[in-house]
Amino acid sequence: MLESRKNLTRFTYETTAFEGWRLCVSRAGTTFTKYFSDKAYGSGKKSLTASEKARTQLLRLIDNSRRTNGKLTKATVEKAHRILKEA
């Protein structure tokens, strides 16, 4: 069985059409979320691999970025959204 990991939650509900992983990272007042469907990626392991890769890239970007008044800059937020879109 595939178990949840930090910032990743496994969704396998018989009553819904979605099965896969949800990546959710909150930093400096901004939350980033993306769903990785088993169907879109081919299997639970492949969707997990894709979500872990996206998480690594996202955290590397966020943790190494500058903050303005404790918040992420607009450029950083845009880069983060691009990472998730391309994942």
Buried (B, 14 or more C-beta within 10 A) or exposed (E): EBEEBEBBEBBEEEEEEEBBBBBEBEBBEEEBEBBBBBEEBEEBEBBBBBBBEBBEBBBEBBEEBEEEEEEBEEEBBEBBEEBBEEB
